[in-house]
């Protein structure tokens, strides 16, 4: 088995895992933790797809939603609508993006984060009424979620 064949198998497995992850607990009323984990799985899959193909992908967000983009051969970006793993998602009520950083720079709603051969360094905060989670992507390509400690106001 060549390295390319192995990478293709890994991409297929990742896509299947994202599909399973997205279908579990999709009652429409997600928690911040579930939304952070869903986003992390999707970002990991799109990053892996970008590294194992010649295509460039991107992710953008609004206050309460996100979507994935694909760059065509002519350089034009289009929203991905045909791939269920990369479909646009509106966050449940009371859950929103608090801040998004890419390579240490703040990313405003509507700006795209591009995924190519090099994994992006991301720090995305998702805020809800029950908690605040971060989706963190390292230069090595790993993507994980982390619950932020609760801040107790001083009396």
N, C-alpha and C positions, 0 to 999 in steps of 0.2 A: 504494500500500500504506500503510495507516495504521500508526501507532506500535503500536497494540494487536496488529495482525496480525504485525508484525515481532517483537514480544515473544513471541507464541505460537510463531512459527517458531524463535526462539532456544531456547525451552524444549524444543521437540521435538528439536532438534539436541542439546541438552545431555543429554536423557534417552537418546537413542540412543548418545551417546558414553559415558555411564555404563554402559549395557548392554554395549557392546563392551569397555570397560575391566574390568568385573566378570567377563566371560567369559574374558578372556585371563589365563592363569596361575592358574587356579583349581584347582590340584591338591590343595588342602587343606593344603599345607605352604608357607604364604606367608612371605616375609621381612618384616622390620619396614618396609623401604622400600615393598614392595608393599602392605602393609596401610595405611600412611600415605597412599599415593597413592589407594588405593581409598576410604578414608574422605574424603579431600579432594574427590574427584570426587562422591561421594554428598552431602556437605555443600554443595558448590557447586550441585548440581542442586536440592536441597531449598530452598536460599536463593533461587535464581532462581524456583522455583515459587511461593514465598511472596510474592516481590516482584511477580510478574505475575498473581497471583490474589487473591481476597479471603480466601483460607484462611490459617489459621495452622498451622504445622508445628512440631514439636519433635524434639529428639534427646536421648537419655539413654544412660548407659553403666553398666556394672558393671566389675569389675576386668578381665574378659577378654571382654566382649561389648558390643554396642550395638544400639539399635533406634530407629526413627522413629515419631513420633506425629502424629495429625491431630486438630484441634479441630473438633468438630461445631457446628452452628448453635446448639445449646442450651448450648454451653460445655464439654461433656464431652470429655475426651481419650481417644482410643482408639489402640491400637498399629496401625500400618499393616501389613497382612498380604497384601493383594491386589496390591500394586505391587512387582514384583521389583527395581526400582531402589532401593526404600526398605525392603527386607526386613531383618529382624533378622540380625545376624551375630555369630557366636562367633569370636573370634580364635584362630589356631592355637596349639598348645601352646608355652609359653615366650615368648609375646608377650602384653603386658598394657598397660593404661593406667597411666602413672606419675602424671600429674596433669592436671587439666583446669581451665582458667580461662576465664571468660566476663566480659567487661567489667571485667577485673582482679580478679574475685572467684573464689575456689576453688569448684568445683562438685563436690559429693560424689556417689559412685555412687548412681544412682536419681533424682537431681534432673534436671529437664528444662531444656534450653536452647531458648528459643522463637525461631522464625524468623518474622518478619513483614515489613512493608514496609522497615524499616530493617535493613541487614545487621548481624549480630552481630560483635563483636570477640572472636575465639577464640584460645586458645593451648592445644593439646592435645599432651601428650607420650606417645609410644608407645615402650615399652621391650622389647627382645628380647635374646637372648644375643649377637647379632652387632652391634647398633647401637641408637641412640636417635634417633628422629625426632620432629619437631614438625609439627603441622598448624596453620598460622597463617592467621587470617582478619582482614583489615584493615577499617577503617570504610568504605573505598571499595567493599567487596564482593569483593575478590579473595581467593582461598584458595590457599595454596601449601604445599608441604612443605619441610622443611629438616632436614638431618642435623646433629645436634649433634656437636661435636668430641669425640673420645675423651679422657678424663681419665686421664693416666698417673700412677699413684701415685708419690710421692716415695720414694726409697730411704733 
